[in-house]
Amino acid sequence: MLDGKKSTAERIVYDALALVGERSDKDPVDTLEAAIKVLTPTLEVRSRRVGGATYQVPVEVPSRRARTLACAGWSSSPASAARRRWPSGLRTS
């Protein structure tokens, strides 16, 4: 949702779910849940400082944070990539 445009965001989501339902002949909500489950990380790398060195240590991700990471990475990456492609003077929003 950009600048509080809730109705626009809802329309985009519902249109996308309808399109998924038409193309796959499966329940779109189940398809969305399966996609989020596939994207959910189980491990994340945290920095640990031992002595004078910093090591990357894999740590298990709590389920709530894992779900948040899956949804945030999935939904924001296309939008941020599109914003980077446009020069700042040409943006419409």
Biopython code that builds the backbone (N, CA, C, O; Angstrom):
import numpy as np
from Bio.PDB.StructureBuilder import StructureBuilder

atoms = [
    (1, "MET", "N", (0.853, -1.162, 0.000)),
    (1, "MET", "CA", (0.000, 0.000, 0.000)),
    (1, "MET", "C", (0.899, 1.226, 0.000)),
    (1, "MET", "O", (1.784, 1.351, 0.847)),
    (2, "LEU", "N", (0.678, 2.121, -0.939)),
    (2, "LEU", "CA", (1.498, 3.306, -1.086)),
    (2, "LEU", "C", (0.655, 4.533, -0.781)),
    (2, "LEU", "O", (-0.398, 4.728, -1.389)),
    (3, "ASP", "N", (1.099, 5.353, 0.144)),
    (3, "ASP", "CA", (0.422, 6.603, 0.506)),
    (3, "ASP", "C", (-1.014, 6.381, 0.970)),
    (3, "ASP", "O", (-1.870, 7.229, 0.721)),
    (4, "GLY", "N", (-1.301, 5.267, 1.636)),
    (4, "GLY", "CA", (-2.617, 5.029, 2.217)),
    (4, "GLY", "C", (-3.699, 4.685, 1.207)),
    (4, "GLY", "O", (-4.878, 4.884, 1.498)),
    (5, "LYS", "N", (-3.352, 4.187, 0.057)),
    (5, "LYS", "CA", (-4.332, 3.863, -0.986)),
    (5, "LYS", "C", (-4.858, 2.443, -0.771)),
    (5, "LYS", "O", (-4.515, 1.528, -1.519)),
    (6, "LYS", "N", (-5.684, 2.269, 0.244)),
    (6, "LYS", "CA", (-6.160, 0.956, 0.628)),
    (6, "LYS", "C", (-7.063, 0.337, -0.445)),
    (6, "LYS", "O", (-6.933, -0.850, -0.746)),
    (7, "SER", "N", (-7.958, 1.111, -1.015)),
    (7, "SER", "CA", (-8.878, 0.557, -2.002)),
    (7, "SER", "C", (-8.133, 0.092, -3.254)),
    (7, "SER", "O", (-8.485, -0.927, -3.848)),
    (8, "THR", "N", (-7.102, 0.842, -3.650)),
    (8, "THR", "CA", (-6.300, 0.434, -4.800)),
    (8, "THR", "C", (-5.553, -0.858, -4.496)),
    (8, "THR", "O", (-5.493, -1.755, -5.336)),
    (9, "ALA", "N", (-4.982, -0.957, -3.294)),
    (9, "ALA", "CA", (-4.257, -2.162, -2.891)),
    (9, "ALA", "C", (-5.195, -3.367, -2.844)),
    (9, "ALA", "O", (-4.834, -4.453, -3.296)),
    (10, "GLU", "N", (-6.391, -3.180, -2.303)),
    (10, "GLU", "CA", (-7.364, -4.268, -2.246)),
    (10, "GLU", "C", (-7.750, -4.737, -3.642)),
    (10, "GLU", "O", (-7.842, -5.940, -3.887)),
    (11, "ARG", "N", (-7.974, -3.804, -4.555)),
    (11, "ARG", "CA", (-8.363, -4.153, -5.915)),
    (11, "ARG", "C", (-7.264, -4.961, -6.601)),
    (11, "ARG", "O", (-7.543, -5.938, -7.297)),
    (12, "ILE", "N", (-6.018, -4.546, -6.400)),
    (12, "ILE", "CA", (-4.893, -5.260, -7.009)),
    (12, "ILE", "C", (-4.806, -6.684, -6.473)),
    (12, "ILE", "O", (-4.612, -7.628, -7.239)),
    (13, "VAL", "N", (-4.949, -6.841, -5.164)),
    (13, "VAL", "CA", (-4.856, -8.172, -4.549)),
    (13, "VAL", "C", (-5.998, -9.065, -5.017)),
    (13, "VAL", "O", (-5.772, -10.218, -5.386)),
    (14, "TYR", "N", (-7.223, -8.544, -5.007)),
    (14, "TYR", "CA", (-8.364, -9.359, -5.419)),
    (14, "TYR", "C", (-8.297, -9.716, -6.901)),
    (14, "TYR", "O", (-8.651, -10.831, -7.282)),
    (15, "ASP", "N", (-7.847, -8.785, -7.739)),
    (15, "ASP", "CA", (-7.688, -9.090, -9.166)),
    (15, "ASP", "C", (-6.625, -10.166, -9.380)),
    (15, "ASP", "O", (-6.795, -11.061, -10.208)),
    (16, "ALA", "N", (-5.524, -10.071, -8.622)),
    (16, "ALA", "CA", (-4.459, -11.070, -8.743)),
    (16, "ALA", "C", (-4.950, -12.440, -8.287)),
    (16, "ALA", "O", (-4.652, -13.449, -8.927)),
    (17, "LEU", "N", (-5.698, -12.487, -7.188)),
    (17, "LEU", "CA", (-6.235, -13.759, -6.706)),
    (17, "LEU", "C", (-7.232, -14.353, -7.712)),
    (17, "LEU", "O", (-7.264, -15.567, -7.911)),
    (18, "ALA", "N", (-8.037, -13.502, -8.341)),
    (18, "ALA", "CA", (-8.978, -13.981, -9.350)),
    (18, "ALA", "C", (-8.227, -14.554, -10.552)),
    (18, "ALA", "O", (-8.622, -15.577, -11.112)),
    (19, "LEU", "N", (-7.154, -13.891, -10.937)),
    (19, "LEU", "CA", (-6.352, -14.363, -12.064)),
    (19, "LEU", "C", (-5.701, -15.715, -11.754)),
    (19, "LEU", "O", (-5.657, -16.600, -12.607)),
    (20, "VAL", "N", (-5.198, -15.863, -10.529)),
    (20, "VAL", "CA", (-4.607, -17.140, -10.116)),
    (20, "VAL", "C", (-5.670, -18.234, -10.131)),
    (20, "VAL", "O", (-5.405, -19.357, -10.561)),
    (21, "GLY", "N", (-6.864, -17.907, -9.663)),
    (21, "GLY", "CA", (-7.950, -18.887, -9.663)),
    (21, "GLY", "C", (-8.330, -19.335, -11.065)),
    (21, "GLY", "O", (-8.610, -20.513, -11.287)),
    (22, "GLU", "N", (-8.342, -18.394, -12.023)),
    (22, "GLU", "CA", (-8.678, -18.737, -13.399)),
    (22, "GLU", "C", (-7.609, -19.608, -14.045)),
    (22, "GLU", "O", (-7.920, -20.581, -14.732)),
    (23, "ARG", "N", (-6.352, -19.253, -13.821)),
    (23, "ARG", "CA", (-5.261, -19.952, -14.505)),
    (23, "ARG", "C", (-4.949, -21.320, -13.927)),
    (23, "ARG", "O", (-4.519, -22.213, -14.657)),
    (24, "SER", "N", (-5.157, -21.500, -12.625)),
    (24, "SER", "CA", (-4.740, -22.761, -12.010)),
    (24, "SER", "C", (-5.901, -23.691, -11.676)),
    (24, "SER", "O", (-5.675, -24.862, -11.372)),
    (25, "ASP", "N", (-7.116, -23.208, -11.722)),
    (25, "ASP", "CA", (-8.295, -23.989, -11.347)),
    (25, "ASP", "C", (-8.196, -24.547, -9.932)),
    (25, "ASP", "O", (-8.760, -25.598, -9.627)),
    (26, "LYS", "N", (-7.478, -23.839, -9.079)),
    (26, "LYS", "CA", (-7.378, -24.201, -7.664)),
    (26, "LYS", "C", (-7.828, -22.999, -6.840)),
    (26, "LYS", "O", (-7.987, -21.897, -7.364)),
    (27, "ASP", "N", (-8.031, -23.226, -5.548)),
    (27, "ASP", "CA", (-8.427, -22.137, -4.662)),
    (27, "ASP", "C", (-7.279, -21.130, -4.567)),
    (27, "ASP", "O", (-6.175, -21.511, -4.178)),
    (28, "PRO", "N", (-7.504, -19.853, -4.910)),
    (28, "PRO", "CA", (-6.415, -18.878, -4.912)),
    (28, "PRO", "C", (-5.825, -18.624, -3.521)),
    (28, "PRO", "O", (-4.631, -18.349, -3.397)),
    (29, "VAL", "N", (-6.642, -18.713, -2.491)),
    (29, "VAL", "CA", (-6.131, -18.477, -1.136)),
    (29, "VAL", "C", (-5.175, -19.602, -0.732)),
    (29, "VAL", "O", (-4.137, -19.355, -0.119)),
    (30, "ASP", "N", (-5.535, -20.836, -1.081)),
    (30, "ASP", "CA", (-4.638, -21.962, -0.796)),
    (30, "ASP", "C", (-3.328, -21.829, -1.567)),
    (30, "ASP", "O", (-2.257, -22.142, -1.047)),
    (31, "THR", "N", (-3.425, -21.364, -2.808)),
    (31, "THR", "CA", (-2.228, -21.155, -3.626)),
    (31, "THR", "C", (-1.336, -20.091, -3.007)),
    (31, "THR", "O", (-0.116, -20.246, -2.964)),
    (32, "LEU", "N", (-1.946, -19.002, -2.523)),
    (32, "LEU", "CA", (-1.187, -17.930, -1.872)),
    (32, "LEU", "C", (-0.512, -18.441, -0.601)),
    (32, "LEU", "O", (0.659, -18.151, -0.360)),
    (33, "GLU", "N", (-1.245, -19.195, 0.207)),
    (33, "GLU", "CA", (-0.665, -19.744, 1.433)),
    (33, "GLU", "C", (0.488, -20.694, 1.137)),
    (33, "GLU", "O", (1.492, -20.692, 1.849)),
    (34, "ALA", "N", (0.353, -21.500, 0.101)),
    (34, "ALA", "CA", (1.432, -22.414, -0.281)),
    (34, "ALA", "C", (2.661, -21.634, -0.748)),
    (34, "ALA", "O", (3.792, -22.006, -0.436)),
    (35, "ALA", "N", (2.437, -20.560, -1.492)),
    (35, "ALA", "CA", (3.558, -19.737, -1.963)),
    (35, "ALA", "C", (4.284, -19.084, -0.799)),
    (35, "ALA", "O", (5.514, -19.043, -0.779)),
    (36, "ILE", "N", (3.541, -18.575, 0.165)),
    (36, "ILE", "CA", (4.167, -17.948, 1.337)),
    (36, "ILE", "C", (4.924, -18.994, 2.149)),
    (36, "ILE", "O", (5.997, -18.712, 2.681)),
    (37, "LYS", "N", (4.363, -20.205, 2.244)),
    (37, "LYS", "CA", (5.041, -21.276, 2.983)),
    (37, "LYS", "C", (6.367, -21.637, 2.329)),
    (37, "LYS", "O", (7.351, -21.896, 3.022)),
    (38, "VAL", "N", (6.401, -21.656, 0.991)),
    (38, "VAL", "CA", (7.639, -21.961, 0.274)),
    (38, "VAL", "C", (8.677, -20.859, 0.500)),
    (38, "VAL", "O", (9.872, -21.138, 0.606)),
    (39, "LEU", "N", (8.220, -19.614, 0.572)),
    (39, "LEU", "CA", (9.132, -18.483, 0.738)),
    (39, "LEU", "C", (9.605, -18.278, 2.176)),
    (39, "LEU", "O", (10.535, -17.507, 2.413)),
    (40, "THR", "N", (8.983, -18.952, 3.130)),
    (40, "THR", "CA", (9.308, -18.746, 4.538)),
    (40, "THR", "C", (10.686, -19.321, 4.869)),
    (40, "THR", "O", (10.918, -20.515, 4.683)),
    (41, "PRO", "N", (11.600, -18.477, 5.358)),
    (41, "PRO", "CA", (12.939, -18.970, 5.699)),
    (41, "PRO", "C", (12.944, -19.738, 7.023)),
    (41, "PRO", "O", (12.147, -19.451, 7.917)),
    (42, "THR", "N", (13.843, -20.710, 7.140)),
    (42, "THR", "CA", (13.985, -21.443, 8.396)),
    (42, "THR", "C", (15.220, -20.996, 9.163)),
    (42, "THR", "O", (15.266, -21.095, 10.389)),
    (43, "LEU", "N", (16.219, -20.504, 8.441)),
    (43, "LEU", "CA", (17.447, -20.025, 9.070)),
    (43, "LEU", "C", (17.744, -18.599, 8.625)),
    (43, "LEU", "O", (17.358, -18.175, 7.536)),
    (44, "GLU", "N", (18.432, -17.880, 9.484)),
    (44, "GLU", "CA", (18.897, -16.548, 9.136)),
    (44, "GLU", "C", (20.297, -16.400, 9.697)),
    (44, "GLU", "O", (20.637, -17.043, 10.690)),
    (45, "VAL", "N", (21.103, -15.575, 9.085)),
    (45, "VAL", "CA", (22.489, -15.424, 9.493)),
    (45, "VAL", "C", (22.618, -14.188, 10.360)),
    (45, "VAL", "O", (22.220, -13.095, 9.958)),
    (46, "ARG", "N", (23.173, -14.361, 11.549)),
    (46, "ARG", "CA", (23.419, -13.262, 12.486)),
    (46, "ARG", "C", (24.912, -13.099, 12.683)),
    (46, "ARG", "O", (25.661, -14.074, 12.614)),
    (47, "SER", "N", (25.345, -11.887, 12.924)),
    (47, "SER", "CA", (26.766, -11.630, 13.165)),
    (47, "SER", "C", (27.089, -11.861, 14.637)),
    (47, "SER", "O", (26.369, -11.397, 15.520)),
    (48, "ARG", "N", (28.178, -12.583, 14.890)),
    (48, "ARG", "CA", (28.679, -12.816, 16.254)),
    (48, "ARG", "C", (30.124, -12.362, 16.289)),
    (48, "ARG", "O", (30.942, -12.764, 15.461)),
    (49, "ARG", "N", (30.419, -11.525, 17.251)),
    (49, "ARG", "CA", (31.786, -11.046, 17.398)),
    (49, "ARG", "C", (32.490, -11.895, 18.449)),
    (49, "ARG", "O", (32.074, -11.944, 19.607)),
    (50, "VAL", "N", (33.554, -12.558, 18.033)),
    (50, "VAL", "CA", (34.339, -13.403, 18.921)),
    (50, "VAL", "C", (35.775, -12.916, 18.840)),
    (50, "VAL", "O", (36.418, -13.003, 17.793)),
    (51, "GLY", "N", (36.268, -12.406, 19.955)),
    (51, "GLY", "CA", (37.616, -11.840, 19.957)),
    (51, "GLY", "C", (37.640, -10.611, 19.069)),
    (51, "GLY", "O", (36.887, -9.665, 19.299)),
    (52, "GLY", "N", (38.490, -10.614, 18.064)),
    (52, "GLY", "CA", (38.550, -9.478, 17.158)),
    (52, "GLY", "C", (37.889, -9.758, 15.830)),
    (52, "GLY", "O", (37.903, -8.909, 14.939)),
    (53, "ALA", "N", (37.310, -10.935, 15.681)),
    (53, "ALA", "CA", (36.723, -11.310, 14.395)),
    (53, "ALA", "C", (35.205, -11.363, 14.493)),
    (53, "ALA", "O", (34.649, -11.624, 15.560)),
    (54, "THR", "N", (34.550, -11.117, 13.384)),
    (54, "THR", "CA", (33.092, -11.219, 13.293)),
    (54, "THR", "C", (32.741, -12.418, 12.434)),
    (54, "THR", "O", (33.199, -12.540, 11.298)),
    (55, "TYR", "N", (31.923, -13.301, 12.987)),
    (55, "TYR", "CA", (31.518, -14.508, 12.285)),
    (55, "TYR", "C", (30.035, -14.438, 11.955)),
    (55, "TYR", "O", (29.243, -13.878, 12.713)),
    (56, "GLN", "N", (29.666, -15.017, 10.805)),
    (56, "GLN", "CA", (28.269, -15.151, 10.428)),
    (56, "GLN", "C", (27.779, -16.495, 10.964)),
    (56, "GLN", "O", (28.263, -17.546, 10.545)),
    (57, "VAL", "N", (26.828, -16.462, 11.884)),
    (57, "VAL", "CA", (26.343, -17.668, 12.531)),
    (57, "VAL", "C", (24.892, -17.916, 12.117)),
    (57, "VAL", "O", (24.054, -17.032, 12.296)),
    (58, "PRO", "N", (24.569, -19.094, 11.566)),
    (58, "PRO", "CA", (23.174, -19.384, 11.220)),
    (58, "PRO", "C", (22.350, -19.606, 12.487)),
    (58, "PRO", "O", (22.758, -20.341, 13.387)),
    (59, "VAL", "N", (21.187, -18.961, 12.541)),
    (59, "VAL", "CA", (20.304, -19.036, 13.696)),
    (59, "VAL", "C", (18.904, -19.368, 13.193)),
    (59, "VAL", "O", (18.490, -18.872, 12.145)),
    (60, "GLU", "N", (18.180, -20.191, 13.919)),
    (60, "GLU", "CA", (16.814, -20.530, 13.542)),
    (60, "GLU", "C", (15.925, -19.293, 13.689)),
    (60, "GLU", "O", (16.048, -18.544, 14.658)),
    (61, "VAL", "N", (15.043, -19.088, 12.734)),
    (61, "VAL", "CA", (14.161, -17.924, 12.726)),
    (61, "VAL", "C", (12.863, -18.272, 13.443)),
    (61, "VAL", "O", (12.253, -19.299, 13.145)),
    (62, "PRO", "N", (12.430, -17.430, 14.389)),
    (62, "PRO", "CA", (11.118, -17.668, 15.017)),
    (62, "PRO", "C", (10.005, -17.619, 13.960)),
    (62, "PRO", "O", (10.117, -16.897, 12.970)),
    (63, "SER", "N", (8.943, -18.381, 14.176)),
    (63, "SER", "CA", (7.906, -18.531, 13.155)),
    (63, "SER", "C", (7.253, -17.207, 12.765)),
    (63, "SER", "O", (6.955, -16.985, 11.592)),
    (64, "ARG", "N", (7.029, -16.331, 13.737)),
    (64, "ARG", "CA", (6.389, -15.048, 13.419)),
    (64, "ARG", "C", (7.297, -14.183, 12.548)),
    (64, "ARG", "O", (6.835, -13.569, 11.587)),
    (65, "ARG", "N", (8.575, -14.133, 12.878)),
    (65, "ARG", "CA", (9.519, -13.352, 12.076)),
    (65, "ARG", "C", (9.702, -13.977, 10.692)),
    (65, "ARG", "O", (9.842, -13.261, 9.701)),
    (66, "ALA", "N", (9.700, -15.302, 10.627)),
    (66, "ALA", "CA", (9.851, -15.986, 9.345)),
    (66, "ALA", "C", (8.701, -15.626, 8.410)),
    (66, "ALA", "O", (8.920, -15.370, 7.227)),
    (67, "ARG", "N", (7.488, -15.606, 8.929)),
    (67, "ARG", "CA", (6.321, -15.239, 8.125)),
    (67, "ARG", "C", (6.411, -13.786, 7.671)),
    (67, "ARG", "O", (6.075, -13.461, 6.532)),
    (68, "THR", "N", (6.866, -12.918, 8.569)),
    (68, "THR", "CA", (7.035, -11.504, 8.233)),
    (68, "THR", "C", (8.083, -11.329, 7.145)),
    (68, "THR", "O", (7.878, -10.564, 6.203)),
    (69, "LEU", "N", (9.199, -12.028, 7.265)),
    (69, "LEU", "CA", (10.249, -11.939, 6.254)),
    (69, "LEU", "C", (9.755, -12.447, 4.902)),
    (69, "LEU", "O", (10.081, -11.870, 3.865)),
    (70, "ALA", "N", (8.980, -13.513, 4.910)),
    (70, "ALA", "CA", (8.466, -14.067, 3.656)),
    (70, "ALA", "C", (7.529, -13.075, 2.973)),
    (70, "ALA", "O", (7.636, -12.848, 1.768)),
    (71, "CYS", "N", (6.629, -12.494, 3.725)),
    (71, "CYS", "CA", (5.666, -11.558, 3.135)),
    (71, "CYS", "C", (6.335, -10.262, 2.717)),
    (71, "CYS", "O", (6.016, -9.721, 1.658)),
    (72, "ALA", "N", (7.248, -9.754, 3.516)),
    (72, "ALA", "CA", (7.895, -8.485, 3.207)),
    (72, "ALA", "C", (8.786, -8.602, 1.982)),
    (72, "ALA", "O", (8.769, -7.727, 1.116)),
    (73, "GLY", "N", (9.552, -9.658, 1.905)),
    (73, "GLY", "CA", (10.422, -9.831, 0.751)),
    (73, "GLY", "C", (9.660, -10.077, -0.526)),
    (73, "GLY", "O", (10.070, -9.628, -1.596)),
    (74, "TRP", "N", (8.558, -10.783, -0.426)),
    (74, "TRP", "CA", (7.757, -11.108, -1.592)),
    (74, "TRP", "C", (7.016, -9.886, -2.113)),
    (74, "TRP", "O", (6.934, -9.679, -3.323)),
    (75, "SER", "N", (6.479, -9.079, -1.211)),
    (75, "SER", "CA", (5.644, -7.973, -1.662)),
    (75, "SER", "C", (6.422, -6.714, -1.991)),
    (75, "SER", "O", (5.989, -5.944, -2.848)),
    (76, "SER", "N", (7.556, -6.474, -1.343)),
    (76, "SER", "CA", (8.230, -5.196, -1.550)),
    (76, "SER", "C", (9.293, -5.235, -2.637)),
    (76, "SER", "O", (9.646, -4.185, -3.173)),
    (77, "SER", "N", (9.812, -6.399, -2.978)),
    (77, "SER", "CA", (10.910, -6.439, -3.940)),
    (77, "SER", "C", (10.523, -5.944, -5.332)),
    (77, "SER", "O", (11.309, -5.200, -5.919)),
    (78, "PRO", "N", (9.374, -6.298, -5.902)),
    (78, "PRO", "CA", (9.044, -5.754, -7.222)),
    (78, "PRO", "C", (8.833, -4.246, -7.190)),
    (78, "PRO", "O", (9.206, -3.544, -8.130)),
    (79, "ALA", "N", (8.239, -3.751, -6.118)),
    (79, "ALA", "CA", (7.981, -2.317, -6.022)),
    (79, "ALA", "C", (9.280, -1.528, -5.905)),
    (79, "ALA", "O", (9.448, -0.499, -6.560)),
    (80, "SER", "N", (10.194, -2.009, -5.075)),
    (80, "SER", "CA", (11.445, -1.280, -4.908)),
    (80, "SER", "C", (12.300, -1.360, -6.166)),
    (80, "SER", "O", (13.011, -0.411, -6.496)),
    (81, "ALA", "N", (12.234, -2.490, -6.872)),
    (81, "ALA", "CA", (12.987, -2.613, -8.120)),
    (81, "ALA", "C", (12.439, -1.652, -9.169)),
    (81, "ALA", "O", (13.200, -1.051, -9.927)),
    (82, "ALA", "N", (11.128, -1.511, -9.208)),
    (82, "ALA", "CA", (10.521, -0.596, -10.174)),
    (82, "ALA", "C", (10.898, 0.843, -9.851)),
    (82, "ALA", "O", (11.140, 1.636, -10.762)),
    (83, "ARG", "N", (10.949, 1.190, -8.576)),
    (83, "ARG", "CA", (11.326, 2.550, -8.185)),
    (83, "ARG", "C", (12.765, 2.862, -8.554)),
    (83, "ARG", "O", (13.078, 3.996, -8.918)),
    (84, "ARG", "N", (13.648, 1.867, -8.465)),
    (84, "ARG", "CA", (15.059, 2.098, -8.787)),
    (84, "ARG", "C", (15.270, 2.312, -10.279)),
    (84, "ARG", "O", (16.214, 2.994, -10.678)),
    (85, "ARG", "N", (14.403, 1.737, -11.110)),
    (85, "ARG", "CA", (14.569, 1.870, -12.551)),
    (85, "ARG", "C", (14.250, 3.272, -13.055)),
    (85, "ARG", "O", (14.829, 3.723, -14.043)),
    (86, "TRP", "N", (13.338, 3.961, -12.387)),
    (86, "TRP", "CA", (12.912, 5.281, -12.843)),
    (86, "TRP", "C", (13.806, 6.355, -12.259)),
    (86, "TRP", "O", (14.085, 6.334, -11.060)),
    (87, "PRO", "N", (14.264, 7.301, -13.080)),
    (87, "PRO", "CA", (14.984, 8.456, -12.535)),
    (87, "PRO", "C", (14.052, 9.258, -11.639)),
    (87, "PRO", "O", (12.841, 9.277, -11.855)),
    (88, "SER", "N", (14.608, 9.910, -10.647)),
    (88, "SER", "CA", (13.765, 10.571, -9.637)),
    (88, "SER", "C", (12.867, 11.659, -10.230)),
    (88, "SER", "O", (11.789, 11.916, -9.694)),
    (89, "GLY", "N", (13.273, 12.286, -11.293)),
    (89, "GLY", "CA", (12.451, 13.341, -11.891)),
    (89, "GLY", "C", (11.266, 12.812, -12.667)),
    (89, "GLY", "O", (10.346, 13.575, -12.959)),
    (90, "LEU", "N", (11.250, 11.534, -13.014)),
    (90, "LEU", "CA", (10.179, 10.980, -13.831)),
    (90, "LEU", "C", (9.130, 10.243, -13.033)),
    (90, "LEU", "O", (8.162, 9.756, -13.616)),
    (91, "ARG", "N", (9.278, 10.138, -11.724)),
    (91, "ARG", "CA", (8.303, 9.411, -10.918)),
    (91, "ARG", "C", (6.979, 10.146, -10.910)),
    (91, "ARG", "O", (6.942, 11.374, -10.839)),
    (92, "THR", "N", (5.908, 9.405, -10.982)),
    (92, "THR", "CA", (4.589, 10.015, -10.976)),
    (92, "THR", "C", (3.998, 10.059, -9.581)),
    (92, "THR", "O", (3.080, 10.843, -9.340)),
    (93, "SER", "N", (4.484, 9.251, -8.653)),
    (93, "SER", "CA", (3.906, 9.236, -7.316)),
    (93, "SER", "C", (4.834, 9.860, -6.303)),
    (93, "SER", "O", (4.501, 9.929, -5.121)),
]
sb = StructureBuilder()
sb.init_structure("model")
sb.init_model(0)
sb.init_chain("A")
sb.init_seg("    ")
for serial, (resi, resn, name, xyz) in enumerate(atoms, 1):
    if name == "N":
        sb.init_residue(resn, " ", resi, " ")
    sb.init_atom(name, np.array(xyz, "f"), 0.0, 1.0, " ", f" {name:<3s}", serial, name[0])
structure = sb.get_structure()
